[in-house]
Amino acid sequence: METRRVYLDHNATTPLHPEVKKEMIEAMEMFGNPSSMHAFGREARANVEHSRKVVADFIGAHEDEIVFVGSGSEANNTVLSLFACASNLCLPGFKARTSIITTSIEHPCVLETSECLAHKGTTVKFLDVDRYGRIDMDQLREYLTDDVGLVSVMTANNEIGTIQDIAEITRMAHENGSLMHTDAVQAIGKMRMDVNELGIDFLTMSAHKIYGPKGIGALYVRKGTPYCPFIRGGHQEKGRRAGTENTLGIIGLAKAIEMRDAEMDEEAKRLAGLKQILVNGIKESVDDVFFNGHPTLNMPNTVNVSFPGAEGEAILLYLDLQGIAVSTGSACASGSLDPSHVLLATGSNPERAHGSIRISMGRETTMEDIEYVIDVLPGIISRIRSMSTAYVRGGEHVAAK
């Protein structure tokens, strides 16, 4: 009998929306360079600029504030690297502001870039989080000194789904004269975001997290905000990002945005309902479990759960044998055997962090999918724990029911 296939790793990537696929196929015959002045180029340019407006309108921005980039990681690197330029006078007025504030639970592309900048002389201050993954606002207030040029805090965490108060963080940053960036890769398309209501200066998004193609993202840069190109060598994107525009990817991103605008509100309600059923089902069928992330200020599609006495990698592989795809954390860190830096930052011990999986639902997730997971998962946890001599609860070896 054919194994049921259930994809529950949407925070890692999403399948192309049928309408996005259709739009991109229709656009494949359009091969002109958007920078060329002839008719072929003008056709491509018109599509790029239409797409720019679609993206801008979705977040309340002006089209001139949208820069198309190759990925969310590139966009994040672009913003953080601005402040490596400060000492070279690339940012007038920011020479003395060479410090960055970010958090201990950011995506690896932010953490590793921050560490690289620190080695080059930039002061980087990392905010702690509570057990739910929310940042310490008192610590932020303490860290906001005259040398801070940028505060970078992700809107929603990719592993545990916790949502930050970006508007309040931005208000505090601006009171200090600092710029504000949010990595909204996991939030865009799952919740409404307006850059003017939030007040942010930079925002990052990625197409493949919202049923668009891989290899394309966008960076919002508020008009008048200091900017220094990360990729140089051409006039594209008004000199803000060199390289021939990925016309097909840009069209796919815009169509994905259009479909999110039409579908995401109802989808969020539906997924929130499925999430509650999944959480209740796990609680009722598996002993000794811990749910990670904020219980209410959380993305509607994300469940991160720890099973002491069971390795996350083993759970993932056993689920995969049953046709169920989940993850043990960020896809960008899946090659690492280290426990999740996000869970450790929330106070989880290494053993519990190692026994965690992330289940992230999407537009095609059904009630039958969730019921299948609830049916299969308890037996897998019981089997793994029964093979573990290290699983002890209350001083005695315990096999889960």
C-alpha positions as CSV (number, residue, x, y, z in Angstrom):
1,M,0.0,0.0,0.0
2,E,1.3,3.4,-0.9
3,T,2.5,5.5,2.1
4,R,0.5,8.6,2.8
5,R,2.5,11.8,2.1
6,V,2.1,14.7,4.5
7,Y,4.2,17.8,4.2
8,L,4.5,19.7,7.5
9,D,7.7,21.7,6.9
10,H,6.3,24.9,5.5
11,N,8.6,27.1,7.5
12,A,11.5,25.6,5.6
13,T,9.9,26.1,2.2
14,T,6.5,25.9,0.5
15,P,5.3,24.3,-2.7
16,L,4.5,26.7,-5.6
17,H,1.0,28.0,-5.5
18,P,-0.8,26.7,-8.7
19,E,-1.6,30.3,-9.7
20,V,2.1,31.2,-9.2
21,K,3.2,28.3,-11.3
22,K,0.7,29.2,-14.0
23,E,1.9,32.9,-14.1
24,M,5.5,31.9,-14.3
25,I,5.0,29.4,-17.1
26,E,3.1,32.1,-19.1
27,A,6.0,34.5,-18.5
28,M,8.8,32.1,-19.6
29,E,8.8,33.4,-23.2
30,M,9.7,36.8,-22.0
31,F,13.5,36.8,-22.0
32,G,14.5,40.4,-22.5
33,N,16.9,42.2,-20.1
34,P,14.9,44.7,-18.0
35,S,17.7,47.2,-18.5
36,S,17.6,47.1,-22.3
37,M,15.9,49.9,-24.1
38,H,14.4,47.9,-27.0
39,A,10.9,46.4,-26.9
40,F,12.0,43.1,-25.4
41,G,13.6,44.9,-22.5
42,R,10.7,47.3,-22.1
43,E,8.3,44.4,-21.8
44,A,10.4,42.8,-19.0
45,R,10.9,46.2,-17.3
46,A,7.1,46.8,-17.2
47,N,6.6,43.4,-15.5
48,V,9.3,44.1,-13.0
49,E,7.8,47.5,-12.1
50,H,4.3,46.1,-11.9
51,S,5.5,43.4,-9.5
52,R,7.4,46.0,-7.4
53,K,4.1,47.9,-6.9
54,V,2.3,44.7,-5.9
55,V,4.9,43.9,-3.3
56,A,4.9,47.5,-2.0
57,D,1.1,47.8,-1.8
58,F,1.0,44.6,0.3
59,I,3.1,46.1,3.1
60,G,1.9,49.7,2.8
61,A,5.1,50.9,1.1
62,H,5.9,53.0,-2.0
63,E,7.3,51.0,-5.0
64,D,10.6,53.0,-4.9
65,E,11.1,51.5,-1.4
66,I,11.3,47.9,-2.7
67,V,14.6,46.4,-3.7
68,F,14.5,42.9,-5.3
69,V,17.3,40.6,-4.0
70,G,18.2,37.0,-4.4
71,S,17.0,35.7,-1.0
72,G,16.0,36.7,2.5
73,S,19.5,35.9,3.6
74,E,20.9,38.4,1.1
75,A,18.5,41.0,2.3
76,N,19.5,40.5,5.9
77,N,23.2,40.6,5.1
78,T,22.6,43.8,3.1
79,V,21.1,45.6,6.1
80,L,23.6,44.4,8.7
81,S,26.6,45.1,6.5
82,L,25.5,48.8,6.2
83,F,27.1,49.3,9.5
84,A,30.4,47.8,8.6
85,C,30.5,50.7,6.1
86,A,30.0,53.3,8.7
87,S,33.7,53.8,9.5
88,N,34.4,54.2,5.8
89,L,31.9,57.1,5.6
90,C,29.5,55.2,3.5
91,L,26.8,56.3,5.9
92,P,27.0,60.1,6.5
93,G,26.2,60.9,10.1
94,F,26.6,57.3,11.3
95,K,30.4,57.2,11.7
96,A,30.0,57.1,15.5
97,R,27.1,54.6,15.4
98,T,29.0,51.4,14.8
99,S,27.1,49.1,17.3
100,I,24.3,46.7,16.4
101,I,21.6,45.2,18.6
102,T,20.0,41.9,17.6
103,T,18.7,38.9,19.5
104,S,20.0,35.5,20.5
105,I,17.3,33.7,18.5
106,E,17.7,35.2,15.0
107,H,18.1,33.2,11.8
108,P,21.6,32.0,11.3
109,C,22.2,34.5,8.4
110,V,21.8,37.3,11.0
111,L,23.8,35.6,13.7
112,E,26.7,34.6,11.5
113,T,26.8,38.0,9.8
114,S,26.8,39.7,13.2
115,E,29.6,37.5,14.4
116,C,31.6,38.3,11.2
117,L,31.0,42.1,11.8
118,A,32.1,41.7,15.4
119,H,35.4,40.3,14.2
120,K,35.9,43.3,12.0
121,G,35.3,45.8,14.9
122,T,31.6,46.3,15.0
123,T,30.1,46.0,18.5
124,V,27.2,43.6,18.5
125,K,24.9,43.3,21.5
126,F,22.6,40.2,21.7
127,L,19.3,40.5,23.5
128,D,18.2,37.7,25.8
129,V,14.7,36.1,25.5
130,D,12.3,34.7,28.1
131,R,11.2,31.1,28.1
132,Y,8.6,31.9,25.5
133,G,11.1,33.5,23.1
134,R,10.1,37.1,23.7
135,I,12.9,39.6,24.0
136,D,13.8,41.4,27.3
137,M,12.5,45.0,26.7
138,D,14.3,46.3,29.8
139,Q,17.6,44.9,28.4
140,L,16.8,46.5,25.1
141,R,16.4,49.9,26.9
142,E,19.7,49.3,28.6
143,Y,21.5,48.4,25.4
144,L,20.2,51.4,23.5
145,T,23.2,53.7,23.8
146,D,24.4,56.6,21.6
147,D,26.7,54.2,19.6
148,V,23.8,52.0,18.4
149,G,23.1,52.5,14.7
150,L,20.8,49.5,14.1
151,V,18.4,47.3,15.9
152,S,17.5,44.0,14.1
153,V,14.7,41.8,15.5
154,M,12.8,39.2,13.6
155,T,9.0,39.5,13.6
156,A,8.2,35.8,14.0
157,N,10.7,33.1,15.0
158,N,11.2,30.4,12.3
159,E,11.6,27.6,14.9
160,I,9.1,28.3,17.7
161,G,6.8,30.8,16.0
162,T,6.9,33.5,18.7
163,I,5.9,37.0,17.6
164,Q,7.7,40.1,18.8
165,D,6.3,43.6,19.5
166,I,8.0,45.2,16.5
167,A,6.1,48.5,16.8
168,E,7.2,49.0,20.4
169,I,10.8,47.9,19.6
170,T,10.9,50.4,16.7
171,R,9.6,53.2,18.9
172,M,12.4,52.6,21.4
173,A,15.0,52.4,18.6
174,H,13.9,55.6,17.0
175,E,13.8,57.4,20.3
176,N,17.5,56.5,20.5
177,G,18.2,57.7,17.0
178,S,18.8,54.1,15.8
179,L,17.4,52.5,12.6
180,M,15.1,49.5,12.9
181,H,15.2,46.3,10.8
182,T,12.9,43.3,11.0
183,D,13.4,39.9,9.3
184,A,9.8,39.2,8.4
185,V,10.5,36.1,6.3
186,Q,8.3,33.9,8.5
187,A,5.7,36.6,9.2
188,I,4.9,38.0,5.7
189,G,2.0,36.1,4.2
190,K,0.9,34.7,7.6
191,M,-0.1,38.0,9.3
192,R,-0.8,41.5,8.1
193,M,2.1,43.9,8.3
194,D,2.1,47.6,7.4
195,V,5.6,49.3,7.4
196,N,4.1,52.7,8.3
197,E,2.1,51.4,11.3
198,L,5.2,49.6,12.5
199,G,7.5,52.5,11.7
200,I,10.4,50.2,10.6
201,D,13.2,51.3,8.3
202,F,14.0,47.9,6.8
203,L,12.0,44.7,6.2
204,T,13.1,41.4,4.7
205,M,10.9,38.9,2.8
206,S,11.4,35.8,0.8
207,A,9.2,34.3,-2.0
208,H,9.7,30.6,-1.3
209,K,8.2,30.9,2.2
210,I,4.9,32.1,0.7
211,Y,4.3,29.6,-2.1
212,G,6.6,31.5,-4.6
213,P,9.8,30.5,-6.3
214,K,13.2,30.1,-4.6
215,G,16.0,32.5,-5.4
216,I,14.1,35.7,-5.1
217,G,13.3,38.0,-2.2
218,A,12.7,41.7,-1.4
219,L,14.0,44.3,0.9
220,Y,12.0,47.3,2.0
221,V,14.1,50.4,2.6
222,R,12.2,53.4,3.9
223,K,12.7,56.5,1.8
224,G,15.5,58.7,3.1
225,T,17.1,55.8,5.1
226,P,20.9,55.6,4.7
227,Y,21.9,52.8,2.4
228,C,25.0,51.1,1.1
229,P,24.8,48.4,-1.7
230,F,25.9,45.0,-0.6
231,I,26.4,43.8,-4.3
232,R,28.1,46.3,-6.5
233,G,28.8,46.5,-10.2
234,G,25.7,47.7,-11.9
235,H,22.9,50.3,-12.0
236,Q,20.1,47.8,-11.4
237,E,17.5,48.5,-8.7
238,K,18.5,52.2,-8.9
239,G,22.0,51.3,-7.9
240,R,21.0,49.5,-4.8
241,R,21.6,45.9,-5.9
242,A,23.8,45.1,-8.9
243,G,22.9,42.2,-11.2
244,T,20.4,41.6,-14.0
245,E,17.0,41.3,-12.3
246,N,15.5,37.9,-12.0
247,T,12.4,38.8,-14.0
248,L,10.7,35.4,-13.8
249,G,11.3,35.1,-10.1
250,I,10.1,38.7,-9.5
251,I,6.8,37.9,-11.3
252,G,6.5,34.7,-9.2
253,L,7.0,36.7,-6.0
254,A,4.4,39.3,-7.0
255,K,1.8,36.6,-7.8
256,A,2.5,34.8,-4.6
257,I,1.9,38.1,-2.7
258,E,-1.4,38.5,-4.6
259,M,-2.5,35.1,-3.6
260,R,-1.5,35.6,0.0
261,D,-3.5,38.8,0.1
262,A,-6.5,36.9,-1.1
263,E,-6.1,33.7,1.0
264,M,-4.1,34.3,4.2
265,D,-6.7,35.6,6.5
266,E,-9.1,32.7,6.2
267,E,-6.1,30.3,6.1
268,A,-4.7,31.6,9.3
269,K,-8.1,30.9,11.1
270,R,-8.2,27.4,9.7
271,L,-4.6,26.6,10.6
272,A,-5.0,28.0,14.1
273,G,-7.9,25.5,14.5
274,L,-5.8,22.6,13.2
275,K,-2.9,23.7,15.4
276,Q,-5.1,23.5,18.5
277,I,-6.3,20.0,17.5
278,L,-2.7,18.9,17.0
279,V,-1.5,20.3,20.3
280,N,-4.4,18.7,22.2
281,G,-3.9,15.4,20.4
282,I,-0.2,15.2,21.3
283,K,-0.9,16.2,25.0
284,E,-3.5,13.4,25.2
285,S,-1.5,10.7,23.6
286,V,2.1,11.2,24.7
287,D,3.4,11.6,28.2
288,D,6.2,14.0,29.2
289,V,6.0,16.6,26.4
290,F,7.0,20.3,26.3
291,F,5.6,22.8,23.9
292,N,8.0,25.6,22.9
293,G,7.2,29.2,22.0
294,H,4.6,31.7,23.3
295,P,1.2,30.1,23.9
296,T,-0.7,33.0,22.3
297,L,1.7,35.4,20.6
298,N,2.6,32.8,18.0
299,M,2.2,32.0,14.3
300,P,-1.0,30.0,13.6
301,N,0.9,27.4,11.6
302,T,3.8,26.5,13.9
303,V,4.1,23.9,16.6
304,N,7.5,23.2,18.3
305,V,7.4,20.3,20.7
306,S,10.1,18.5,22.8
307,F,10.0,14.8,23.7
308,P,12.6,14.1,26.4
309,G,14.2,10.7,25.9
310,A,13.7,10.8,22.1
311,E,16.2,12.4,19.7
312,G,14.7,14.9,17.3
313,E,16.6,13.4,14.4
314,A,15.3,9.9,15.2
315,I,11.7,11.2,15.4
316,L,12.1,13.0,12.1
317,L,13.4,9.8,10.3
318,Y,10.7,7.6,11.8
319,L,8.0,10.1,10.7
320,D,9.6,10.3,7.3
321,L,9.2,6.5,6.9
322,Q,5.5,7.1,7.5
323,G,5.5,9.8,4.8
324,I,5.4,12.7,7.3
325,A,7.8,15.6,6.7
326,V,8.8,17.7,9.7
327,S,12.0,19.3,10.8
328,T,14.2,19.6,13.9
329,G,14.6,23.4,13.5
330,S,15.8,25.9,11.0
331,A,16.5,24.3,7.5
332,C,19.6,26.4,7.3
333,A,21.0,24.7,10.4
334,S,19.8,21.2,9.7
335,G,23.3,19.9,9.0
336,S,24.4,20.7,12.5
337,L,24.3,18.2,15.4
338,D,24.2,21.0,17.9
339,P,21.0,21.6,19.8
340,S,18.8,24.4,18.6
341,H,20.2,27.8,19.6
342,V,16.7,29.1,19.8
343,L,15.6,26.5,22.3
344,L,18.8,26.9,24.4
345,A,18.2,30.7,24.5
346,T,14.7,30.1,25.9
347,G,16.2,28.1,28.8
348,S,15.7,24.6,27.5
349,N,18.4,22.2,28.5
350,P,20.4,20.4,25.7
351,E,18.7,17.1,26.2
352,R,15.2,18.6,25.8
353,A,16.4,20.7,22.9
354,H,17.8,17.7,21.1
355,G,14.4,16.0,21.5
356,S,12.4,18.6,19.7
357,I,10.7,18.8,16.3
358,R,9.0,21.6,14.4
359,I,5.7,21.0,12.7
360,S,4.7,23.8,10.3
361,M,1.5,23.6,8.4
362,G,0.4,25.3,5.2
363,R,-2.4,26.0,2.8
364,E,-2.8,22.3,1.7
365,T,-2.7,20.9,5.3
366,T,-5.9,19.0,6.0
367,M,-7.7,17.7,9.1
368,E,-6.9,14.2,7.8
369,D,-3.2,15.1,7.8
370,I,-3.3,16.2,11.4
371,E,-5.2,13.1,12.5
372,Y,-2.7,10.9,10.8
373,V,0.2,12.6,12.7
374,I,-1.7,12.2,16.0
375,D,-2.2,8.5,15.2
376,V,1.4,7.8,14.1
377,L,3.4,10.0,16.5
378,P,2.7,8.3,19.9
379,G,4.0,4.9,18.7
380,I,7.1,6.5,17.3
381,I,7.9,8.3,20.6
382,S,7.2,5.1,22.6
383,R,9.5,3.1,20.4
384,I,12.4,5.5,20.5
385,R,12.1,6.0,24.3
386,S,12.0,2.2,24.9
387,M,15.4,2.0,23.1
388,S,16.9,4.8,25.2
389,T,18.7,3.8,28.4
390,A,19.0,7.6,29.1
391,Y,15.2,8.3,29.3
392,V,14.6,8.7,33.0
393,R,11.7,10.4,34.7
394,G,11.2,10.5,38.4
395,G,14.4,8.5,38.9
396,E,13.2,5.4,37.0
397,H,13.4,4.4,33.4
398,V,10.1,5.2,31.7
399,A,8.6,3.9,28.5
400,A,6.0,6.2,27.1
401,K,2.5,4.9,26.5
